[in-house]
Amino acid sequence: MEVRELVGKYNVVGTNQDYEETSYEGLLQIDLDLNDRIIARWSIGNHQQSGTGFFKNNILVINFRYKGADNKIFKGVVVYKCLSKDLLDGFWSEKHGDPSYLGSEQCFRINPKDTLIN
């Protein structure tokens, strides 16, 4: 698989880095910069985060950051195993999360032909 095959929009289903494994859903947009490095943007509810990363041997690593409700900056890393260009299976951790747990995330490509046009 090549990094360019990952460009696109994905539905995201995940669990937080906590004892309760609180679930969430959202969207992930993957693009590339001029050097074929990953640029990622997540939208989970009203929450926005972004990151940059790299891809090798079907492993995608993205360092992410976001601003919390109290304007505190949170940082972390997510690692995805790219099962195919349409399915990413990952885990993540952030600096201020509970170090006893990892978050999880699965991403499913959204086919532009499947979206409804109003």
Buried (B, 14 or more C-beta within 10 A) or exposed (E): EEBEEBBBBBEBBBBBBEEEEEEBEBBBBBEBEEEEEBBBBBBBEEEEBBBBBBBEEBEBBBBBBBEEEEEEEBEBBBBBEBEEBBBBEBBBBBEEBEEEBBBBBBBEBBEEEEEEEE
